[in-house]
Amino acid sequence: MVILTLNCGSSSVKYQVYHWDEQKVLARGLVERVGSVEANLEHSTHHGETLELTREIPDHQTAIQMILDAIVDTRVGVIKSITEVVAVGHRVLHGGQKFVKSIQITPETLQSFREIVDLGPLHMPANISGIEAAQRVMPKVPHVAVMDTAWHQTMPASSYIYAVPYDWYSFYGVRRYGFHGTSFLYTAKRAAAILKKKPTETNLIIAHIGNGASMSAIQDGCALDTSMGLTPLEGLVMGTRSGDMDPAIIEYVGRRTGMGPQEINSALNKKSGLLGITGKFSDRRDNNKAADEGEPRSVLARQIECYRIKKYIGSYMAALGRVDAVVFTAGVGEMAWQIRELALQGLENLGIILDPDKNKLSRTRNAETRISADHSPIAVYVIPTDEELVMTEDTYAIMKGTYDIHTNFRYSFEDPKYVNKERAKALEKELAKNPALKGILA
């Protein structure tokens, strides 16, 4: 039984092929520069075979057909026929207030997504066109939408209502929605398993830090607050997004420069964050290297980013009262020890005591690690996220009629004995090269 998951961006499609009965990933890949004459596909299989192609891919339908051709290819294919795919899960940025969990896609569902395109203008059109394209290519299988915003629907009104005219919320849906929900769901359940606690008894602060970044305060296993807002612009300093700022800046800069609201909004989303401060770098690897070498603006950018994370940790500790663990996840959170160190520096009096050596050692996407000192009252973990697995399990359960909201549904990875076979195999090779890593495994 094979499940395909698709994550359609404005010019990309990320995918994974999962064999449910064998509980393993058969293939994964990425199509980039959709809409270009020089688009490319990168495809890899569990056997270690790879395929790279560059050709014209005018639209998402062509990209998805290219993916399907790859997974049944005689050399790098992992299934004999597309008929082996029994369901398709789609990542969708925004579910608005209507969707509190994943759902099977119907014409009515798609219409609901079209009605909230304004809440995610950079992502929703691609999500919708990707769904429509996949349905045309695979019309006979169920398609499921997994919303980034669903996790945050347990937030109380005191967390999601802005102090603006209430009619803006009533008539236009202006409120905090939050994003990265699939990642928060996975890491929250895994953290509870590591702590040997029920999710409903667990209070956490999770920092999902990639090119886009956000945080979630979790009380009794449910979202209490999050850093992103109406759109993914609010909150932490990101690769190209500003995060929190004074809204009056928009009018001020417009008056001084002649830039219109759309132009300023584009600058805040695409030319700000680390890129805006450094003028060069949006990738943390590049910026960390420059900062380590003493480049002043890279040092400043890293300081600003980490100070913002630290402020959110402090505010969420106040909101939660009791915190069992702080968790870092996503590409930067999993690999950039410098970001974690600076963000947690000076929090010892609040019960968060980092072990610098463990923190520097933790640079893996194949294992969950504990980087706090043994005597730290609050644990600090690095937990590699697995959004594709959440999408796969939601899709399978919806297809079988066993799915429910996460508080009433048990995922395979909630089991303390859960093992990701693909990562476990890769970890064996890592441990052979770096045996010290074994000492910090969670």
C-alpha positions in Angstrom: 0.0 0.0 0.0 1.8 3.2 -1.3 1.0 6.8 -0.2 2.4 9.8 -2.1 2.8 13.1 -0.4 3.2 16.4 -2.3 4.3 19.8 -1.1 3.7 22.3 -3.9 5.4 25.7 -3.7 5.1 28.5 -6.2 7.9 27.1 -8.3 8.6 23.7 -6.7 7.2 20.3 -5.8 8.7 18.3 -2.9 7.5 14.7 -2.8 7.8 11.4 -0.9 6.7 7.9 -1.7 5.9 5.8 1.4 5.2 2.0 1.6 2.7 1.7 4.4 2.8 -2.0 5.0 6.6 -2.0 5.2 6.7 1.3 7.1 9.5 2.8 5.0 10.2 5.6 2.5 10.7 4.2 -1.0 11.7 7.5 -2.7 11.8 11.2 -2.2 12.7 14.1 -4.4 12.2 17.7 -5.5 11.3 19.5 -8.7 12.6 23.1 -8.8 12.0 26.0 -11.1 8.6 24.9 -12.2 7.5 27.3 -15.0 11.0 27.5 -16.4 12.6 26.0 -19.5 15.5 24.8 -17.3 13.6 23.2 -14.4 15.2 20.2 -12.7 14.2 17.1 -10.9 16.3 15.4 -8.2 15.0 11.9 -7.3 16.5 9.4 -4.8 15.4 5.9 -3.8 15.8 3.8 -0.7 18.2 1.6 -2.7 20.6 4.6 -3.1 19.8 5.2 -6.8 19.4 8.7 -8.0 18.1 10.6 -11.0 18.7 14.2 -12.0 16.9 15.7 -15.0 16.8 19.2 -16.4 14.1 20.1 -18.9 11.2 22.5 -19.5 8.4 22.2 -16.9 5.8 24.8 -17.7 3.4 24.0 -14.9 2.6 21.9 -11.8 0.7 19.2 -13.8 3.8 18.6 -15.9 6.0 18.5 -12.7 3.7 15.9 -11.1 3.6 13.8 -14.2 7.4 13.9 -14.2 7.4 12.7 -10.6 5.1 9.8 -11.4 7.2 8.8 -14.4 10.3 8.8 -12.1 8.7 6.6 -9.4 7.8 3.9 -12.0 10.9 4.3 -14.1 12.6 1.0 -15.0 15.9 2.0 -13.5 15.1 4.3 -10.6 11.5 3.5 -10.0 10.2 2.1 -6.7 6.8 0.8 -7.8 5.6 -1.1 -10.9 2.5 1.0 -11.6 0.9 4.2 -10.5 -2.1 2.1 -9.5 -0.2 1.1 -6.5 -0.6 4.6 -5.1 -3.7 4.4 -3.0 -3.9 8.0 -1.7 -2.2 11.4 -2.1 -1.5 13.8 0.8 -1.0 17.5 0.0 0.6 20.1 2.2 -1.6 23.3 2.4 -0.4 26.5 3.9 -3.6 27.9 5.2 -6.9 26.4 6.4 -8.3 29.7 7.8 -10.6 29.2 10.8 -12.6 26.5 9.1 -10.2 23.5 9.2 -9.0 22.3 12.6 -7.5 19.0 11.2 -6.6 17.3 7.9 -9.4 16.6 5.6 -10.2 14.7 2.4 -10.4 17.1 -0.5 -13.7 17.7 -2.2 -14.8 20.5 -4.6 -16.2 22.3 -1.6 -12.8 22.0 0.2 -11.0 23.5 -2.8 -13.5 26.3 -3.0 -12.9 27.1 0.7 -9.2 27.3 -0.1 -9.8 29.7 -3.0 -11.8 32.0 -0.7 -8.8 32.4 1.7 -6.1 32.9 -1.0 -5.6 36.5 0.3 -4.4 35.0 3.7 -1.5 33.3 1.9 -1.0 34.9 -1.5 2.6 33.6 -1.9 1.7 29.9 -1.2 -2.0 29.2 -1.6 -2.2 29.6 -5.4 0.5 27.0 -5.8 -1.1 24.7 -3.2 -4.4 24.8 -5.0 -2.9 24.4 -8.5 -0.8 21.5 -7.2 -3.9 19.8 -5.9 -5.9 20.4 -9.1 -3.0 19.1 -11.2 -2.6 15.9 -9.1 -6.3 15.3 -9.2 -6.2 15.5 -13.0 -3.3 13.1 -13.2 -4.6 10.7 -10.5 -8.4 11.2 -10.5 -9.4 7.9 -8.9 -7.6 8.0 -5.6 -8.5 10.1 -2.5 -6.6 13.4 -2.1 -6.1 14.8 1.4 -5.2 18.3 2.6 -2.9 18.7 5.6 -3.0 22.3 6.8 -0.1 24.1 8.4 -2.5 26.2 10.4 -4.6 23.3 11.9 -2.3 22.6 14.9 -2.8 26.2 16.2 -6.6 26.1 16.2 -6.6 25.1 19.9 -5.2 28.6 20.8 -7.5 30.6 23.1 -8.9 33.9 21.8 -6.6 35.8 24.1 -3.7 34.4 22.0 -5.1 34.8 18.5 -7.1 38.1 18.6 -5.2 41.2 17.8 -5.9 44.5 19.6 -7.3 46.1 16.4 -11.0 47.0 15.6 -12.9 43.8 16.3 -14.8 44.1 13.0 -11.5 43.3 11.2 -11.7 39.9 12.8 -15.4 39.4 12.4 -15.6 40.5 8.8 -12.1 39.8 7.3 -10.7 37.0 9.5 -7.8 39.1 10.8 -6.3 37.1 13.6 -3.2 35.0 14.5 -3.2 31.7 12.6 0.3 30.3 12.9 2.2 28.0 10.6 4.6 25.1 10.7 1.9 23.2 12.4 2.7 19.8 11.0 6.3 20.1 12.3 5.1 21.2 15.7 2.7 18.3 15.9 5.4 15.8 15.2 8.0 17.3 17.5 5.5 17.8 20.3 4.5 14.1 20.2 8.1 13.0 20.0 9.1 15.2 22.9 6.4 13.7 25.1 7.6 10.2 24.2 11.2 11.1 25.1 10.0 12.6 28.4 7.9 9.4 29.0 4.9 11.6 29.6 1.4 11.7 28.0 1.1 14.5 25.4 -1.8 15.9 27.5 0.6 16.3 30.5 3.4 18.0 28.6 4.3 21.7 28.4 6.8 22.6 25.7 8.5 25.5 23.8 9.3 24.4 20.3 11.5 26.5 17.9 11.1 25.5 14.3 14.0 27.3 12.7 14.6 27.0 9.0 14.7 29.7 6.3 11.2 30.5 7.7 11.0 30.2 11.4 8.4 30.2 14.1 7.8 29.1 17.7 5.0 27.3 19.5 4.1 27.4 23.2 2.4 24.1 24.0 0.3 23.6 27.2 -1.0 20.1 28.1 -0.1 18.9 24.6 -2.0 21.7 22.7 -1.0 25.0 21.1 -1.3 27.9 23.5 0.5 30.5 21.4 2.7 30.9 18.3 5.0 33.6 16.9 3.7 33.8 13.3 0.4 35.6 12.8 -2.1 36.4 10.0 0.7 35.5 7.6 4.2 33.9 8.0 5.8 37.4 8.3 5.3 38.0 12.0 7.6 36.7 14.8 11.2 35.6 14.6 13.9 37.0 12.4 14.1 34.7 9.3 16.2 34.3 6.2 14.4 37.0 4.2 11.5 38.0 6.5 11.7 40.8 9.1 9.6 39.2 11.8 8.2 41.5 14.5 8.4 45.2 13.7 6.5 48.5 14.3 3.6 48.6 11.7 4.1 52.4 11.4 7.3 51.6 9.6 5.2 50.8 6.5 3.6 54.2 6.3 6.9 56.0 7.2 9.0 54.2 4.6 6.3 54.7 2.0 6.2 58.4 2.6 10.0 58.7 2.5 10.7 56.5 -0.5 7.5 56.6 -2.5 7.2 52.8 -2.3 3.6 51.4 -2.3 2.2 48.9 0.3 2.7 45.9 -2.0 6.3 46.9 -2.7 7.0 47.3 1.0 5.3 44.1 1.8 7.5 42.3 -0.8 10.6 43.9 0.8 9.6 42.8 4.3 9.0 39.2 3.0 11.9 38.8 0.5 14.6 41.4 1.3 14.6 41.6 5.0 15.6 39.3 7.9 19.3 38.1 7.7 19.4 39.2 4.0 18.3 42.7 4.9 20.8 43.1 7.7 23.8 41.6 6.0 23.0 42.6 2.4 24.4 39.2 1.4 23.2 36.2 3.3 19.9 34.6 3.8 21.3 31.1 4.4 22.4 30.5 8.0 25.4 28.4 6.9 26.8 31.3 4.9 26.0 33.8 7.6 27.4 31.7 10.5 30.6 31.2 8.6 31.0 34.9 8.0 30.0 35.7 11.7 32.5 33.2 12.9 35.1 35.0 10.9 34.1 38.3 12.5 32.2 40.0 9.6 30.4 42.8 11.6 27.0 42.7 10.0 26.8 38.9 10.0 27.7 39.0 13.7 25.0 41.6 14.2 22.4 39.6 12.2 23.1 36.5 14.3 22.8 38.4 17.5 19.5 39.9 16.5 18.1 36.6 15.4 19.1 34.8 18.6 18.0 37.6 20.9 14.5 37.4 19.3 14.4 33.7 19.9 15.4 34.2 23.5 12.7 36.8 24.1 10.1 34.4 22.8 11.4 31.7 25.0 11.1 34.0 28.0 7.6 35.2 27.2 6.4 31.6 26.6 7.9 30.5 29.9 5.8 33.2 31.6 2.7 32.2 29.7 3.1 28.4 30.4 4.2 28.6 34.1 5.8 25.1 33.9 8.0 24.0 31.0 9.2 20.4 30.6 11.4 21.0 27.6 12.7 23.4 25.0 12.9 21.8 21.5 14.8 22.9 18.5 13.9 21.5 15.0 14.0 22.2 11.2 17.2 22.7 9.2 18.8 25.5 11.3 17.5 24.3 14.6 18.9 20.8 14.0 22.3 21.8 12.6 23.3 25.3 13.7 24.8 24.9 17.2 25.8 28.6 17.3 22.2 29.7 17.0 21.1 27.4 19.8 23.9 28.5 22.1 23.3 32.2 21.7 19.5 31.8 22.0 19.8 30.0 25.3 22.7 32.0 26.7 21.8 33.6 30.1 18.7 31.6 30.8 20.3 29.5 33.5 18.4 31.4 36.3 15.2 30.4 34.5 16.1 26.7 34.6 17.5 26.2 31.1 21.2 25.1 31.4 22.9 24.3 28.1 25.8 21.9 27.9 28.1 23.6 25.4 30.0 20.5 24.4 26.8 18.5 23.8 25.3 21.3 21.9 28.3 21.5 19.5 28.2 17.8 19.1 24.6 17.8 18.1 24.6 18.3 14.3 22.6 15.4 12.9 19.3 14.9 11.2 19.2 11.2 12.0 18.8 11.2 15.8 17.1 13.0 18.7 19.6 14.4 21.1 19.6 16.0 24.5 21.9 19.1 24.7 21.1 20.4 28.2 23.3 19.8 31.2 22.5 16.8 33.3 21.4 19.0 36.2 19.3 21.4 34.0 15.7 21.5 35.5 14.4 22.0 32.0 15.5 19.7 29.3 16.7 20.9 25.9 16.3 18.6 22.9 17.1 18.7 19.2 14.4 16.7 17.4 14.6 16.3 13.6 11.2 17.0 12.3 9.3 14.7 10.0 6.4 16.5 8.4 6.0 14.0 5.6 5.3 11.2 8.1 2.5 13.3 9.7 1.1 13.9 6.2 1.3 10.2 5.4 -0.3 9.0 8.6 -3.1 11.6 8.3 -3.7 10.5 4.7 -3.8 6.8 5.5 -6.2 7.3 8.5 -8.6 9.5 6.5 -8.6 6.9 3.7 -9.4 4.2 6.3 -11.9 6.3 8.2 -10.0 6.2 11.5 -8.7 9.8 11.6 -9.5 12.4 14.2 -8.1 15.6 15.7 -4.7 15.0 17.2 -5.9 15.0 20.8 -8.1 12.0 19.9 -5.8 10.3 17.5 -2.6 8.3 18.2 0.3 8.5 15.7 2.9 5.7 15.4 5.7 8.1 16.5 4.0 8.7 19.8 5.3 5.3 20.9 8.6 5.6 22.9 9.8 2.6 21.0 9.2 4.2 17.6 12.1 3.9 15.2 12.5 5.7 11.9 14.2 2.9 9.8 15.7 5.3 7.3 17.2 7.5 9.9 18.4 4.6 12.1 20.3 3.2 9.1 22.0 6.5 8.4 22.7 7.0 12.1 24.7 3.8 12.2 27.1 5.2 9.6 27.3 8.5 11.6 28.1 6.7 14.8 30.9 4.8 13.1 32.5 8.1 12.1 31.6 10.0 15.3 31.1 7.6 18.3 30.8 10.5 20.7 27.4 11.3 19.3 26.1 8.2 21.1 26.5 9.9 24.4 23.9 12.6 23.7 21.2 10.5 22.1 17.9 11.3 23.8 
